[in-house]
């Protein structure tokens, strides 16, 4: 066979000092390289290390007028709810939390349940997506009721790898005004601890129900960022300790809020550079405690990021995608609070429909974004299109491991090193079988 030579541009796990073996996640390129002085053996992807997408089911529904819930029957029953997670976005015209704050969860293998507290005349528009995997993903979920004056709740979960796990959350909320107890931050603070926070001092006689999912995703690394947007500030930047590949990275976020909320006080969220997540709002009334999960995929998943506005007099916008997507394996995941939030110029208390959106992938080239109100106001929404890897690595028959000798006898690495180039040359003497010309059937992970 012909020799194949290329550079592994990114090592997504870090090579620790004085370790003789590192199982890293890499990407192959034909670019010129800097040779790492280390002892190398071949490592080709094996299916045991990849998250395998089974299917994505999607739909649009509403919680009707004079109703406080909606049950949705899935078109196809899930094989395993512990390998499936729900993402939904919603919006409406209601100005009270008990009308518009909707929680949702996977009820069983065949159904979803969406819940709000009251049964007003206003409807809520919901766009839902269920992502089901056959392997490489583990999901734990639950419901927590807040009662009385408790502003937060600590949930004990099964042990997870926090470097591979992120949280999805939503809240069904009683009450007539949006304030300190209507925004929930879902913070994975330890391997067995999920902290659900409202703003300090929040709480009242109402009962709130928080719906949460902790997703552990093989084939990704997760960096959890926290920070505070001060009262009066219109933006806050959170630095990412290890820079990411933006085309392979999505962001999820949630926050608290310290005051009565106007649409202009709520932020949209963006991955603005490879090392920065930014929360931006139109005005700065209220302090917000922030959490963001920066999820970088290394299994072939591709992410498109964007931002758009909905102008005066309109309740929706259609966005033409820069790169058409495969709708069968692509989801729309808003990086904002509870996968639905952006910002608006609206400066009236409680009109949250100007800053909450429902996102619908209309076809392979177009994304529809809807807000609840269509007044003389401009709204800004950020979005992410996540196209999951579709290769079934369980069908691959050959694999081998790569070793990096970071000891003094090899590269002599004395500190943690991130995303360094590594030269790999494959030939008949070190390759486990035949390969396509140019390395088309080689994967590093």
C-alpha positions as CSV (number, residue, x, y, z in Angstrom):
1,X,0.0,0.0,0.0
2,X,1.0,3.6,-0.5
3,X,2.3,5.6,2.5
4,X,-0.1,8.1,4.0
5,X,1.3,11.1,5.9
6,X,-0.7,13.8,7.6
7,X,-0.9,16.1,10.6
8,X,-3.2,15.6,13.5
9,X,-4.1,19.2,14.1
10,X,-6.0,19.1,17.3
11,X,-5.7,16.9,20.4
12,X,-9.0,17.5,22.2
13,X,-8.0,15.8,25.4
14,X,-4.9,17.1,27.1
15,X,-1.6,15.3,27.2
16,X,-0.6,15.3,30.9
17,X,3.0,15.5,32.0
18,X,4.9,12.3,32.8
19,X,2.3,10.0,31.4
20,X,3.3,7.3,28.9
21,X,-0.1,6.8,27.3
22,X,-2.7,9.3,26.2
23,X,-6.0,8.4,24.5
24,X,-6.7,11.6,22.6
25,X,-9.3,12.9,20.2
26,X,-7.8,14.2,17.0
27,X,-8.4,15.6,13.5
28,X,-6.4,14.7,10.4
29,X,-5.2,17.3,7.9
30,X,-2.7,17.4,5.1
31,X,-1.2,20.7,6.3
32,X,2.5,21.1,7.0
33,X,3.3,20.0,10.5
34,X,5.5,20.5,13.5
35,X,6.8,17.1,14.6
36,X,6.3,16.3,18.2
37,X,9.3,14.5,19.6
38,X,7.4,11.5,21.0
39,X,7.1,7.8,20.6
40,X,4.0,7.1,18.4
41,X,2.0,4.1,17.4
42,X,-1.1,4.2,15.2
43,X,-4.5,4.7,16.8
44,X,-7.6,4.5,14.6
45,X,-11.1,5.1,15.8
46,X,-13.1,2.3,17.2
47,X,-16.9,2.4,17.6
48,X,-16.7,2.0,21.4
49,X,-15.6,5.6,21.6
50,X,-18.3,7.3,19.5
51,X,-21.8,8.6,20.2
52,X,-24.0,6.9,17.6
53,X,-27.1,8.9,16.5
54,X,-30.1,6.8,16.0
55,X,-32.7,9.4,14.9
56,X,-34.0,12.9,15.5
57,X,-37.8,13.3,15.9
58,X,-39.3,16.8,15.7
59,X,-42.6,18.6,15.9
60,X,-44.6,21.7,16.5
61,X,-47.4,21.9,19.0
62,X,-49.2,24.4,21.2
63,X,-50.6,24.6,24.7
64,X,-54.1,25.7,23.8
65,X,-56.2,28.5,25.3
66,X,-57.8,27.5,28.6
67,X,-55.3,24.6,28.9
68,X,-52.3,24.2,31.1
69,X,-50.6,21.2,29.5
70,X,-50.0,19.3,26.3
71,X,-49.1,15.7,25.7
72,X,-47.3,14.8,22.5
73,X,-47.2,11.2,21.1
74,X,-43.9,10.6,19.4
75,X,-44.1,9.3,15.8
76,X,-41.8,6.5,16.7
77,X,-41.4,5.1,20.2
78,X,-37.9,5.5,21.7
79,X,-35.8,2.4,22.2
80,X,-34.2,3.7,25.4
81,X,-35.1,7.0,27.2
82,X,-31.8,6.9,29.0
83,X,-30.1,7.5,25.6
84,X,-32.5,10.2,24.5
85,X,-32.8,13.9,25.4
86,X,-35.4,16.6,24.7
87,X,-34.7,20.1,23.4
88,X,-37.6,22.5,23.0
89,X,-38.1,26.2,22.4
90,X,-41.3,28.2,23.0
91,X,-42.9,31.6,22.9
92,X,-46.3,33.3,23.4
93,X,-48.2,36.5,24.0
94,X,-48.9,36.0,27.7
95,X,-47.3,38.5,30.1
96,X,-47.4,36.3,33.2
97,X,-45.0,33.4,34.2
98,X,-48.0,31.1,34.9
99,X,-49.1,31.6,31.3
100,X,-45.9,31.4,29.4
101,X,-43.2,29.6,31.5
102,X,-43.3,26.1,30.2
103,X,-41.5,23.0,31.4
104,X,-41.1,19.9,29.3
105,X,-39.8,16.3,29.6
106,X,-39.8,12.9,28.0
107,X,-42.7,11.2,29.8
108,X,-42.1,7.7,28.6
109,X,-40.8,5.9,25.5
110,X,-43.7,7.1,23.4
111,X,-44.7,10.5,24.8
112,X,-43.6,14.0,25.8
113,X,-45.3,16.2,28.4
114,X,-45.3,20.1,28.4
115,X,-46.7,22.0,31.4
116,X,-47.5,25.5,32.5
117,X,-49.1,26.6,35.7
118,X,-52.3,28.3,34.6
119,X,-55.0,27.9,31.9
120,X,-55.3,31.4,30.4
121,X,-56.8,32.5,27.1
122,X,-53.3,32.9,25.5
123,X,-51.6,30.0,23.7
124,X,-47.9,29.0,23.8
125,X,-46.1,27.8,20.6
126,X,-43.7,25.0,21.2
127,X,-41.1,23.5,18.8
128,X,-39.7,20.2,20.2
129,X,-36.9,17.9,19.1
130,X,-35.9,14.5,20.6
131,X,-32.4,13.3,20.0
132,X,-32.0,9.5,20.3
133,X,-28.7,7.7,20.3
134,X,-28.0,4.0,20.1
135,X,-24.7,4.3,22.1
136,X,-22.3,6.8,23.6
137,X,-24.9,8.9,25.3
138,X,-26.3,8.6,28.8
139,X,-29.2,10.8,30.1
140,X,-30.5,11.2,33.7
141,X,-33.6,13.3,34.2
142,X,-35.9,14.5,37.0
143,X,-38.4,17.1,38.3
144,X,-37.8,19.3,41.3
145,X,-40.6,21.3,43.0
146,X,-39.7,24.6,44.6
147,X,-42.0,25.7,47.4
148,X,-42.0,28.5,49.9
149,X,-39.0,30.7,50.2
150,X,-36.2,28.3,49.1
151,X,-34.3,29.9,46.2
152,X,-32.4,26.9,45.1
153,X,-32.2,23.1,45.2
154,X,-29.3,20.6,45.3
155,X,-30.0,17.4,43.3
156,X,-28.0,14.3,43.8
157,X,-27.5,12.5,40.6
158,X,-25.7,9.3,39.4
159,X,-22.0,9.9,38.9
160,X,-21.1,11.5,35.6
161,X,-17.9,12.7,33.9
162,X,-18.2,16.4,34.2
163,X,-15.8,16.9,31.3
164,X,-18.3,15.2,29.0
165,X,-21.6,16.3,30.5
166,X,-24.0,19.2,30.1
167,X,-27.5,20.2,31.5
168,X,-30.8,21.0,29.8
169,X,-33.5,22.6,32.0
170,X,-36.9,24.3,31.9
171,X,-39.3,25.7,34.5
172,X,-43.1,25.8,34.9
173,X,-43.8,28.8,37.1
174,X,-46.7,30.2,39.1
175,X,-47.0,34.0,39.6
176,X,-48.2,37.0,37.7
177,X,-44.9,39.0,37.1
178,X,-41.5,38.0,35.9
179,X,-39.0,38.6,38.7
180,X,-36.2,37.0,40.8
181,X,-37.9,33.6,41.2
182,X,-38.7,33.1,37.5
183,X,-35.2,32.4,36.1
184,X,-33.4,29.2,36.9
185,X,-29.6,28.4,36.5
186,X,-28.8,24.7,36.1
187,X,-25.2,24.3,37.3
188,X,-23.4,20.9,37.3
189,X,-21.1,21.6,40.2
190,X,-19.7,18.1,40.7
191,X,-19.8,14.5,39.5
192,X,-22.9,13.8,41.6
193,X,-24.3,17.3,42.2
194,X,-26.7,19.4,40.1
195,X,-27.4,22.8,41.6
196,X,-30.6,24.5,40.5
197,X,-30.5,28.2,41.5
198,X,-32.9,31.1,41.5
199,X,-31.6,34.5,42.6
200,X,-30.7,34.7,46.2
201,X,-33.7,35.8,48.2
202,X,-36.2,34.6,45.6
203,X,-39.2,32.5,46.6
204,X,-42.8,33.0,47.7
205,X,-46.0,31.1,48.2
206,X,-46.0,29.9,44.6
207,X,-44.8,26.4,43.5
208,X,-42.3,26.1,40.7
209,X,-41.4,22.8,38.9
210,X,-38.0,22.5,37.4
211,X,-37.4,19.9,34.7
212,X,-33.8,18.8,34.1
213,X,-31.7,16.5,32.0
214,X,-28.0,15.7,32.6
215,X,-26.5,14.5,29.3
216,X,-23.2,12.6,29.3
217,X,-21.9,12.6,25.7
218,X,-19.1,10.4,24.5
219,X,-17.4,12.1,21.6
220,X,-17.3,15.5,23.2
221,X,-15.4,17.5,25.8
222,X,-17.4,20.0,27.9
223,X,-16.0,23.1,29.6
224,X,-18.4,24.7,32.2
225,X,-18.1,28.5,32.6
226,X,-19.7,30.6,35.3
227,X,-19.8,34.3,35.9
228,X,-22.0,37.3,36.8
229,X,-23.4,40.1,34.6
230,X,-23.6,43.1,36.9
231,X,-26.6,45.4,37.2
232,X,-26.2,48.1,34.6
233,X,-24.0,46.1,32.2
234,X,-25.2,45.2,28.7
235,X,-22.8,42.3,28.2
236,X,-20.5,39.9,29.9
237,X,-17.8,37.8,28.4
238,X,-16.8,34.4,29.9
239,X,-13.3,33.2,28.9
240,X,-13.0,29.5,27.7
241,X,-9.8,28.1,29.4
242,X,-9.0,25.8,26.4
243,X,-9.8,27.3,23.0
244,X,-12.2,25.4,20.9
245,X,-12.9,24.7,17.2
246,X,-16.0,26.9,16.6
247,X,-17.2,24.7,13.8
248,X,-17.4,21.7,16.2
249,X,-18.7,23.5,19.3
250,X,-22.1,24.4,20.7
251,X,-23.0,26.4,23.8
252,X,-25.9,25.9,26.2
253,X,-26.7,28.4,29.0
254,X,-29.0,29.5,31.8
255,X,-29.0,32.3,34.3
256,X,-30.7,33.9,37.3
257,X,-32.1,37.4,37.4
258,X,-32.2,39.8,40.4
259,X,-35.1,42.1,39.5
260,X,-38.4,42.4,37.7
261,X,-37.7,41.4,34.1
262,X,-38.2,43.3,30.9
263,X,-37.4,41.8,27.5
264,X,-34.5,44.2,27.1
265,X,-32.9,42.8,30.4
266,X,-32.5,39.3,29.0
267,X,-29.4,38.2,27.0
268,X,-28.7,36.3,23.8
269,X,-25.6,34.1,23.9
270,X,-22.9,33.7,21.3
271,X,-19.6,31.8,20.9
272,X,-17.9,35.0,19.6
273,X,-14.4,33.6,19.4
274,X,-12.7,30.3,20.0
275,X,-12.0,31.3,23.6
276,X,-15.0,33.5,24.5
277,X,-18.7,33.1,25.2
278,X,-20.6,36.4,25.4
279,X,-24.0,37.2,26.9
280,X,-25.5,40.4,25.4
281,X,-28.7,42.3,26.3
282,X,-30.2,45.5,25.1
283,X,-30.2,47.2,28.5
284,X,-28.7,46.2,31.8
285,X,-31.3,46.3,34.6
286,X,-30.7,43.4,37.0
287,X,-27.8,41.2,38.0
288,X,-27.6,37.8,36.5
289,X,-25.6,34.7,37.6
290,X,-24.5,32.8,34.5
291,X,-23.6,29.3,33.5
292,X,-22.5,28.1,30.1
293,X,-21.6,24.7,28.8
294,X,-19.1,24.8,26.0
295,X,-19.6,21.4,24.2
296,X,-16.9,20.6,21.7
297,X,-17.5,17.5,19.5
298,X,-14.7,15.4,18.1
299,X,-16.7,12.7,16.4
300,X,-17.4,14.5,13.1
301,X,-20.3,16.6,14.3
302,X,-20.5,20.1,12.6
303,X,-22.0,23.3,14.2
304,X,-23.2,26.4,12.4
305,X,-23.7,29.5,14.5
306,X,-25.7,32.6,13.7
307,X,-27.6,35.6,14.9
308,X,-30.5,37.5,13.4
309,X,-33.1,40.1,14.2
310,X,-36.9,40.3,14.0
311,X,-38.0,43.8,13.0
312,X,-40.8,46.0,13.9
313,X,-44.3,44.8,13.0
314,X,-43.2,41.2,12.4
315,X,-43.4,38.1,14.6
316,X,-41.0,35.9,12.6
317,X,-38.0,35.8,10.3
318,X,-36.7,33.2,7.9
319,X,-32.9,32.7,7.9
320,X,-31.1,31.3,4.9
321,X,-28.4,29.0,6.1
322,X,-24.8,29.6,5.1
323,X,-24.4,25.8,4.6
324,X,-27.3,23.5,3.8
325,X,-27.8,20.7,6.3
326,X,-29.0,17.2,6.4
327,X,-32.3,17.6,8.2
328,X,-32.4,13.9,9.3
329,X,-29.4,14.5,11.6
330,X,-29.5,18.2,12.3
331,X,-31.1,19.9,15.3
332,X,-31.6,23.6,16.1
333,X,-30.3,24.3,19.6
334,X,-30.5,27.9,20.8
335,X,-27.5,28.8,23.0
336,X,-29.6,31.2,25.1
337,X,-31.4,30.6,28.4
338,X,-33.5,27.3,28.4
339,X,-32.7,27.0,24.6
340,X,-35.2,29.8,23.8
341,X,-34.0,33.2,24.9
342,X,-32.6,36.3,23.1
343,X,-33.0,40.0,23.8
344,X,-35.3,42.9,22.7
345,X,-35.6,46.6,22.8
346,X,-39.0,46.2,24.6
347,X,-38.8,48.1,27.9
348,X,-42.1,47.0,29.5
349,X,-42.2,44.6,32.4
350,X,-43.2,41.0,31.7
351,X,-43.5,41.1,27.9
352,X,-41.2,38.1,27.6
353,X,-42.6,37.0,24.3
354,X,-40.4,39.6,22.6
355,X,-37.3,37.8,23.9
356,X,-38.4,34.1,23.8
357,X,-38.4,32.3,20.5
358,X,-39.4,29.1,18.9
359,X,-37.0,27.7,16.3
360,X,-38.0,25.5,13.4
361,X,-35.8,24.0,10.7
362,X,-38.1,24.6,7.7
363,X,-35.9,22.6,5.2
364,X,-32.2,21.9,4.5
365,X,-31.5,25.6,3.7
366,X,-33.9,27.7,5.9
367,X,-34.5,28.3,9.6
368,X,-37.7,29.9,10.8
369,X,-37.6,31.9,14.1
370,X,-40.9,33.0,15.7
371,X,-41.4,35.4,18.7
372,X,-44.6,35.8,20.7
373,X,-45.4,39.4,20.0
374,X,-45.2,41.5,16.8
375,X,-45.2,45.1,18.0
376,X,-43.0,48.1,17.1
377,X,-40.0,46.4,18.6
378,X,-36.8,44.8,17.4
379,X,-35.7,41.4,18.9
380,X,-32.3,39.6,18.5
381,X,-31.9,35.8,18.6
382,X,-28.8,33.7,18.3
383,X,-29.0,30.1,17.1
384,X,-27.0,26.9,16.4
385,X,-27.5,24.2,13.8
386,X,-25.9,21.0,15.1
387,X,-25.4,18.3,12.5
388,X,-24.4,15.1,14.2
389,X,-21.9,12.6,12.9
390,X,-23.7,9.8,10.9
391,X,-20.9,7.3,10.6
392,X,-21.6,4.0,12.3
393,X,-18.2,3.2,13.7
394,X,-19.5,-0.1,15.2
395,X,-19.2,-1.5,11.6
396,X,-15.5,-0.6,11.4
397,X,-13.3,-3.7,11.7
398,X,-9.8,-2.4,12.5
399,X,-8.4,-0.1,15.1
400,X,-5.1,0.5,16.9
401,X,-3.9,2.8,19.6
402,X,-1.6,5.9,19.5
403,X,0.9,6.4,22.3
404,X,2.6,9.6,23.2
405,X,5.7,9.2,25.4
406,X,5.6,12.4,27.5
407,X,8.2,11.1,30.0
408,X,11.8,12.3,30.1
409,X,12.7,9.4,27.8
410,X,10.4,10.8,25.1
411,X,9.1,14.3,24.6
412,X,9.9,15.5,28.2
413,X,6.6,17.2,28.7
414,X,6.6,18.9,32.2
415,X,3.2,20.6,32.0
416,X,-0.3,20.2,30.5
417,X,-0.3,20.8,26.7
418,X,-3.4,21.4,24.6
419,X,-4.2,20.9,20.9
420,X,-0.6,20.3,19.7
421,X,0.2,19.0,16.1
422,X,1.4,15.4,15.8
423,X,2.9,13.9,12.7
424,X,1.6,10.5,11.8
425,X,3.1,8.4,8.9
426,X,1.3,5.2,8.0
427,X,2.9,2.5,5.9
428,X,2.7,-1.3,5.4
429,X,4.8,-1.8,8.5
430,X,2.5,-0.1,11.0
431,X,-1.0,-0.2,9.4
432,X,-3.4,-2.9,10.4
433,X,-5.1,-3.4,7.0
434,X,-5.7,-1.8,3.6
435,X,-6.7,1.8,3.4
436,X,-8.3,4.1,0.9
437,X,-6.1,6.4,-1.1
438,X,-5.4,9.7,0.7
439,X,-6.6,8.3,4.1
440,X,-10.4,8.7,3.4
441,X,-11.2,5.8,5.7
442,X,-9.1,6.9,8.6
443,X,-10.5,8.5,11.8
444,X,-8.7,9.6,14.9
445,X,-10.5,9.9,18.2
